[in-house]
Amino acid sequence: MKKKLMALLLAVAVVGMYSFGSIGSVFAEDTTTPSIELDNSSATLYVGNTTKLTATVKNADGATVVWKSSDEKVATVSDGTVTGVAEGTATVTATAQKDGAEVASTTASVTVASNKDSEGSTVEVSNPKENSGSTQDVKYAQTEADAAKGSYMSYNIGENASGTQTIDFGNDFIGAWDTYGYIMPGDGFGANIGITNSSKHTYQIDAGSLTVSTLELKDSQKIATIPNNALMELFGKDGSSFTLSDLSNSSIAAQLKKVGFDGDLFDYYLQYYNKKYNTNATNLYDLPLAARNDIMGSGNQTYSNGLFKITAEEKAELEKDTNNLYRFTENKDGTYDVQAVSSDSRLTDMKYLHLLGQCLQMDVTGSEWSDFKSTLRSGSNVQNGTTEYLNNSAVYQNAVKYLSSVNGGDINKASSDAAYVFAVFAGLNGPNTGNAFMNYAFGLNMSIQAKQIDGSVTVTKKTSDGGAAKASFKLYYKVDGSDNYKYYKLNEDGTVSWVDDQNDATMVETDTTGATTIDYLMPGYQYYLQEKAVAALSGNSSDYDVYNDPIAFQIASNSTTSVNVTDTVKKETPTPPTPVVQTTSYNVVANYYTSTDGGEFVKDNASEVTLKDATTVNVGDTITATPEDSWMAYNGNKYGLDESKSTLTKVAVLDRATNTLTLNYYRSVKNGSDDPDNNNKHNGGGSSDTPKNNNNGGNGSSTGTATNANTPDTGDSMDLVLWSMLGVTSIALAGVVLALRRKEQN
């Protein structure tokens, strides 16, 4: 490329409680017809929250904007401010009126989401440029040395927050890159994202919630037309000889007609590059990379990059051209750089996909900045392209592993203000980012979720005769591996601590007029409520027995467990209330692995295969998976179960996800052979407790007929019955006397 590429403009939209923003390219436009545009064509907000839509009216001086919602039960609108009323969707219409008549209108789709998971909660985001209200300095990389150290953006979960919180960091990251970095081919930007927690709840980052997604392309995101091999052949010109007029839509259409081509530029590109590379692509993105690089102006071209310098007067004349589109960029000397752009959305789609797959690289895997930087400049081999984060790829899974490794996902686990900090790198691959991307606008969403992992218990007091009463309880849990207990204490600031001395504990008081809720309890513990006292309230003469047995219960993340305690009226033979029984559920899933020619086993299924849907059981029950023959078949192949690598039994707990039983099936095959004899000869590397396992073919079951090699040969087919006789406990026995007798056949 002869000229240094100009900075690319990036735009990001963040859904949720934040506004959408974009940087669009400048095109020649109609200056006579009245029109109205909204800054966003869609918006998402929670019930009770608001967002602002801004309308721009053109070619209608003195016009006013009238706003209307299609369903005010879902969302209302006043002067562009949209308020979420109830869960659902509505259409907001902005109408430009002049002299009482409508001259133009446009709409925006509004989605209102339920905030029952985060009711009353807020995500407090420190402005990354002003650092408003942050307890940490926000630092950005202004040089490569600073970038190597990492910039910093801080986010805080507000003190009233509860439920799942979504941290949208894409807008801030791209804004910082645009402000402090260089959005140039071969350059990148790095930032550390720090998350703090001011709420009383315990939060943990859900690594698998990392979301990188594209935006819906707008008409303004057109593709610049660059001299390439296809156009050079069409016009019969050298690349350096092209003029701005040659590259206009009308000029290209006229040239296609002149050479007798029946189709548009899209069709011409397909025909030219399919012939050149001997392919049969039906859309441009399916063409070989070399073809797309040529269309986009990357590679080794030395001819014109499709950028031309013009004066302000020439720009004014081009803006009057309604048959063609141009993109203008103002220079410091008052001149303008201009490119001709195509209005074909198919070319726009190809360009956007090419950008994400071959140009824009990301790294959320904990790599070193210097390593990431070198991949941007060293060659055309794109590593960690953005498209890798749009699906469940190996790159995305590496990102999940990295995010899971940071403090185990816990926020405020360490003593630092932002205990959870992760790094994000982004940059443009130098060799693959071609001339067509000059001054191009594109968008990207990036977010991650923090999930509330603590829960609560609600204690409801009842009496057998319906009388009013009050009671006091102690709440505690047993420390694993010891005989010690930790007792609940509610501190003055509303936080919860657990103390060793039960005399220092806080009594849980409740009565029959309402329930008492205890918050901030963690999953994974066996909690107990012990009633210590019960008394009738005023107006009730009954006398009640204290329920003496400890009431055991468990907590699930971000949920409430209910405990109902009924005290009975004192009798000569009191009847204790029925203990609380909690129910849960479990399911059975499987993974299938294949080894080819004795190589490493590779999982065949992309996600776990459900063998048995959720089944209800009581907490504390033993759950067991009994393998079925049909489970050994997957995708037309038969496998053998490796019990040593499977979980066939557990004790059920309240958390349903923990109750999953996982079975792992294996098979070995020879390369190029589907011989069923090769299918089930591997037991996963583990030893089998079954003396003889009948799974070398046939039904593929890992549980065959067991044959005891020590069974004596009696000469007939009669069964042997084993009897065990134990001596009286008062007699010292040296062992167990075993007697065998022959069971007669019927």
Secondary structure, DSSP 8 states (H G I E B T S, - for coil): --S-----EE--B--SSS-B----------SSS-EEEES-SEEEEETT-EEE--EEEES-TT-EEEEEES-TTTEEEETTEEEE-SSEEEEEEEEEEETTEEEEEEEEEEEEE--TTSTT--EEE--TTT-TT-SS------SHHHHHH-EEEEEEE-TT--S-EEEE-HHHHHHHHHHHS--SBT-EEEEEEEEEE-SSS-EEEEEEEEEEEE----TT--EE----HHHHHHHT--GGG--TTTTSHHHHHHHHHHTT--S-HHHHHHHHHHHHHT---SSGGGS-HHHHHHHHT-SS--S--S-EEE-HHHHHHHHT-TT-EEEEEE-TTS-EEEEEEE--HHHHHHHHHHIIIIIEEEE-S---HHHHHHHHHS-S---SBGGGGTTT-HHHHHHHHHHHHSGGGBSS-SSSSS-EEEEEEEEE-TTT--GGGTT-EE-EEEEEEEEE--EEEEEEEEETT---EEEEEEEEEE-TTSS-EEEEEE-TTS-EEEES-GGGS--EEEETTB-EEEEEE-TT--EEEEEEEEEE-TT----B----S-EEE---TT-EEEEEEEE-B--SS---------EEEEEEEEEEEEEETT---EE--SS-EEEEEEEEEETT-EEE----GGGGEETTEE-EE-GGGS--EEE--S-GGGG-EEEEEEEEE-TT---GGGTS---TTS--SSSS---SSTT--SS-----TTS---SS---EEEEEE---TTS--SS-EEEEEE----
